[in-house]
Amino acid sequence: MSQSPRFPPLRSAHGTMYGNFMQKGIELAKEAVEEDKKQNWQAALDLYKRSLEYFTTHLKYDKNPKSRQMITNKLKEYLDRAEYIQGILDGRQPAEEVAGTNGSAAAAAKGPRPAAGAGGGGGDSRSDELDKMKSSLGNAILEEKPNVKWDDVAGLDSAKDSLKEAVILPVKFPQFFTGKRKPWSGILLYGPPGTGKSYLAKAVATEADSTFFSVSSSDLVSKWMGESEKLVSSLFALAREKSPAIIFIDEIDALCSSRGEGESEAARRIKTEFLVQMQGVGHGGDDKRVLMLGATNLPYSLDQAVRRRFDKRIYIPLPEAPARASMFKIHLGDTPNALTQAEFDQLGLRTEGFSGSDVAVVVKDVLMQPVRKTQDATHFRRARDPQTGKEVLEPCSPGDQGAFEATLQTLADKGLAEMVHPPRITFRDFEMVLLRARPTVSQNDLESYQKFTAEFGEEG
């Protein structure tokens, strides 16, 4: 009979609460090894996973660096073993390899090896595993940059500075980060919906000379038992292989919400894997730089252990009046308009409480105003396009000089449709739209974010 995997015993420090967590984890790990020795794969897998949860909980309280490092190393070994057993249950790994020829399963406990003489038909090698993860997570890698510059993000200077510290400087000026000075390994962006968290991430993807992974819950959640944890592990392994890298997870609360009595076993296992992997982010040496970037509208929903692993938590608030004025100008772009800077400033002042997405919706509505005017016009006049110098037809009032009676339909019937151009956007167009526009973030929501900032975060 094959021997059980040998792991050096972990000893609990003393009778404290975190010592109890560790002791329970040790007991479960011992039971897992016994079931593993008997080749009771499902029982062993369940026990390994339960022990991982206790060890992970222990890490939240253990402040001893050496103890934490030892437990983290053991976590990785137990996790590798659990993944290998899952492969046996799924038919992806040969069970015979566990027994071995010399009665030793210790090497197998460290993970799969290629079967001797398999000729490609046996167990998967590390390179095969890497190919699989590249295939399953390939869509998460942004091959084309979004073309969003720092200057395209109005306001949020503090948040942009923090992201530059974490993303740009370590790559371009690695000599700045030597000795005890280390760049940030995890940044959480939180705040009301529509304030620019995802837009900031796009700017990071554009400006950073790093591999950018944009991940959603659908990329990491699988219906197959144990496959979700494997995808999480593969994501971080691939990021380290392609470092310097950034892993951006939007709406991270959907994956890492607080653990509770009513949650499923699958959800708990995903969080456990996230905790183990995030513990290692940023600690793989200068040549393995990986930044974890998360965004959420529900910061209180995050599991406290996940929240702690984001060493910088930045509040992305509603934009101030100057930032809103800049947003109006950015969203309007090169669309012909007659607005002055003073009028843009006035728009910023008149939209108190509006988020960045609220401003974008207002501008989107305003952009249709000239089209509506053209569609409803009863008179047109001839004019010169200031950009091309060509003669065009534009809507006007009946009393304007050169006005003639016509509608959009009659001009189209006469074959003049291509000559019709809508008028320039004016401040009056914005006034008309703002009469019916409303902000989407309530005062109660803002108070909740301000409370979280006072407890756990910092102003962005």
N, C-alpha and C positions, 0 to 999 in steps of 0.2 A: 504494500500500500504506500502511496506517495506521502511524503511528509508535508506538514502544513507550511505555509509561507512564514518565514521568520522575520519578525519585526522586533527591534529592541524595545523592551517595556517602557512605557511612559509612566512616570510617577507623579501623582498629584502632590501639590506643594503642602497643603495643610487642610484643615477642616473648614475652609471658607466656602462660600457659595460657588465661586468659580472652580475651586478644588473638587467640589461635588460633581460639577459638569464634566470635569476631566476624568474623574474616577468612573463615572457612568460610561463615558466614551471608551475608556480602556476595557471595561467589562464587555461591552458590546463588540469591540474589536476582537477580543479573545474568542467570544462565541462565533464571530464571523469566520475566524481562522479554523475553528473546529469543524464548522459546516463545510468550509472550503476543502479541508482535508478529506472529508467524506464525499466530496463532489456533489453535495446538495446545493446546486448552483443558485437556485432562487432564494433559498433561505440565507445563504452566505451573502448574496447581493443586498438583500433587505437589511441585514445586520450591519454590513459595511456602511450603507447609506445612513442608517440611524446613528452610527458612531460618528460619522462625519458631521452631523448636525450638532452633536454634543461638543465635539472639539471646536467647531466654529463658534458656538456660543461661548465657550471658555475663552477664546481669543479676545472677545469683547472686554473681558475683565482683567486678563493677565497683562501686567505692565512690565514684566521682566523680558528684556530683549532676547536673551539667550533661550529662555523657555519658549518664547513665541516662535523663534526661528526653528527650534527643534520640532514643535508641534506642527508648524507649517510644512516642514519637510515630510513628516509622517502623513499629514493630510494628503499630500500629493501622491505618496506611495499607495495609500489606501484607495484614493480616487482612481489611480491607474489600474489597480487590481479590480475594482468594481466595474470599470469600463471594459476590462478584458473579459470578466465573467458575463457581462451583458452581451458581449460579442459571441460568447459560447451559446448563450440562450437564443440569440438571434440567428445562429448558424453561420456567423461571419468568422469565427475563430475555431480551430480544431481542439476539441476537448482532450485528445490524446497528449497534446503538448504539455498539459498541466502535470500529468503523471510523471513524464520524463523517463529517461532510460536508467538513471541512477537513483530513482526514488526521491528526487529533489524538485520541489515546486517553488523554491525561493526565487529563482531567476524568473519564473513565469509570473510571480507576484509583482514583478516590476514592470510588467507589460508584455505585449506580444512580440515574438521573434519570428523571422521567416523560417518556415520548416525546411530542414536540410533536404536537399535534392528535390525541392518542390517544383522547380522549373517554372515558377509563376503560378502554380496551381494550389499552393498551400496558404499559410497564414500571411497576412499583410505585413509588409515592412514599413518602417517609418516613412520612407519616401512615398509608398502607396497611400498611407494615411494622409500625408500632406497633399497629395494629388486629390484625394477625396474632399478634403476640407476646402481646397481651392475651388473645386467644382461647385460645392454646395453654398459657398459664401462668396463666389465670384461676383455676383450681382451687387454685393454690399460695397465693393471697392469703386470709388468714383474715378473713372478713367478720364473723364473730361471735367475740367474745373468749371464751377458755376459762373465765373466772371463777375463776382460781387466783391468790390474793393472795400477797404476799411472806410474810405470816404463816403461810400454809398450807405453806410450805417449812420444815421443821424443820432447825435448824442452818444450816451453810453460810453463815455471816455474811460471811466474806471474799468469797466468790463473789458474794453478793447485793450487797455494797458496790461491787464492780468493775462489775457489770452496771448498777447505778444510775448510776455515773460515766459509763458509755458510752452509756446509753440515756435515762435520765430527765433528768439535769442539762443535757445539751446542748440539749434541746428546751424545757424549762421555764425555764432560766437561760442563754441563749446568751451573755450578757455575761460569764459566767465564762471562756469559751473564746475569748480574743483573743490576738493576737500569736503567741508560740511555744507557748502552751498549747492543745493540741488534744486532743479526746476520742479514745478508742481506736477504731480502725477495724476490728479483727478480734480476736475472742475465741474461743479453743478450750477447750471443757470436755471433760476426759478423766477416766477413772476406771473402776472395776469396773462391770459391768452392775447396774442397779437402784439406783443411788445418788442418782438425782434429776436427772440432766442434762437429760433431756427435760422433766421437771416444772418445772425452773427456766426453761426456754424458754417454757413455758406461762405462767408468772408474768410473764415479760418481755412476752409478747403481751398479757396483761391490763392490766399497769400502764403500758406505754409508750403514749404518744400518737403512734404511728408506724404506718406500713403494715407489716404483718408477713407475710413470705413463708415458708411452711413447705414445704421442698422435699425430695424424696427422689430417689434415682437414677432411678426410673421416670419422673419428670417431665422428665428431661434426656437420657435415653438413647433414641436412635432407631435403627431398623434401616436408615434411609436414609443414604447416604454424605454426610457434611458437615452433616447436620441437627442432630446433637447439639451441635456447636460453635455453631451458629446459635442454638439454644435457650439455651445458657449466655450468649452475648452478649446475647440478648433479655432474659433474666432480669435482668442487671445494668442494662441500658438502662431497663427498666421500673421497676426499683427507684429509679434516679436520677430518673426522671420523677415518681415518687410520693414522693420524699423529704420528710421524714425517713423512712427505711425500714430494716427489719431483714431480712436474708436468713438464715434458719435452715436448716442442712442437717444432719439427723440421720444418724449412721453415715457421716460424710464420708469415711472410709477406703475405702468402696465405690467412690467416684468418683475419689479422689485418692491412691491407693496408690502406693508407690514405683515409679518407672519402672525397667524391666529389659529384658533381652534377649528374654524370652519373651512380652511383652505385645503385644496387637494394635495395629495402626496407629490404629484408631478410639479406643481407650483413651488412646493417647498424645496424640492431637489434642485430646481433651476436657481433659486435664490442661494442655496448652499454652494452651488458651483460658482455663481457670480462672486460670492464672498471670498471663496478660496482664490479665484483668479485675480480679483481686484487687489487682494493682499499682496500679490506678487508684481503688480503693475508698477513700473518705475524703479524696480529693484533688481533689474537684470543687467545692470552695468550700463555705461554710457553708450555702448554700441547696440543696446536693446531698448531704446527710448520709446515708450508707449504712453500716450496721454489718453485718459478716459474722460470724455466730455459728455455730460448728460444734460437734458433739458426736461423740465416738468412744469405743469401748471398747478400741481397738487403736491407741494413739498411735504406736507404733514402726512401724506399717504405712504411716503417712502419708509422702508424698513430702517430702523435706527442704525443697524450695523452697516447697511449700505450707505446711509447718509454720512456716517463717520469716515468711510473710506474716501469720500470726496474731501480732500484736504482744503479745498477752497470752494465756498458756497456763495454765489454772487446773485444778489437781487436785481432783476431787470425790471425797473418800475415803468409806470406810464411816462411817456415823454413830456418834457417841459415845453413851454410855449416856443422858445427858439428852435428846439428840435422838431416840433410839429411844423413850424414854418419851413424848415429845411425839407421835411418830408413832402410837403405840398409841392415844393419846387422839384424834388427828385422824381416824384410820381408823375408830374406833368411833363417832365423831360423836354424834348424838342417840339412838342405839340404847339402850333402857333397860338400865342396868347398875348394879351395886352396888359398883363399884371406888372406892377412895379414892386420893388423890394418892400416898400412900406405896406403894400396891400398883402404881400405874403406874410409879413409880420402881424398884420391885423387878423389874418386867418388863424395864425398860431394862437393869438390871444382869445379868439372866439370859439375855440374848440377845446376848452378845459375838460379834462376827464376822458378825452379820446385816446385810444391806443393807436399804435402804428397801423394796424389792420383797419381800424375805423377810418383813419385818414385815407388809406388806400381805397376804401369803398366810396368815400365822398368824391375823391378825384375820378374814380371810375364812372360815377354818376355824372359828374360835371363834363367829362369827355363826351358824353352823349348829348349834352345840351345844344351844341351847334348843329348836330344832325337833326334834332327835333325841330329847331328853328327852320332849318332848310326844308324839312318835310312839311311843315305847317305854313310856309311862306306863301303869300299871294302876289308879291312883287319881287322882282330881281333887277339888278343893274350890272353893267359891264365894269370890270376893274382889272388891275394888273396884279398877278401873283408876285409878291415881293421877292420870293426865292428864285423863281424861274423866269420872271418877266413876261410870261405868256398871258394872253387875255383870258379871263375867267368870268363866270357868272356867279354872283353871290346874292343871297337874300337881303332885302332891305325894306324900309317902311315906305308906304305909298307916297309920302311927301318928299322923299329923298331925291336929290338931283339925278336925273338919268334913269329913274325907276320906270319899269314897264310891267304891266300886269301879266302874270304867268304863274304856273304851278310846277312842281317837280314832275308831275305826270305829263303836262303839255310840253315841257322842254324835252323830256325823254322821247315823246312822240315825234318831235321835230329833229331828232338825232343829235341833240345838244347835251345829252346826259354827261358826257365826259368833261364838258366845260364847267359844270356846276361844282363849286367848292364851298364847303361850309365856312361860316365866319370864324374869326379868331375867338378864343375863350376870353371872357372878361370877368372882372370881379363880381359883377352882377350875377353871372352864372353860378358862382360859388354861393352867393347869398341865397339864391333860390333853392339850391340843394340843401343848405344848412338849415333851412326852415323845417325840413322833415327828417334830418339826420339826428341820431341819438347815440350816445356812447354805449358800449356793451359790457363794461366792467362796473359792478356795483360798489358802493362804499363799504359794505360788509366784507366783500372779497378783499379790498385793499387793506382793511384792518387786519385780516387774517395773515396776509403777506408781511405786513409791518411787524406783527407779533412774531412770526417765524424768523424774520431778520434780526429782531432784538434778541432772540434766543440762540439762533444757530448760524446766522449769515452775516453778510456785510453789504453795504450799499454799492450798487453798480453805477 
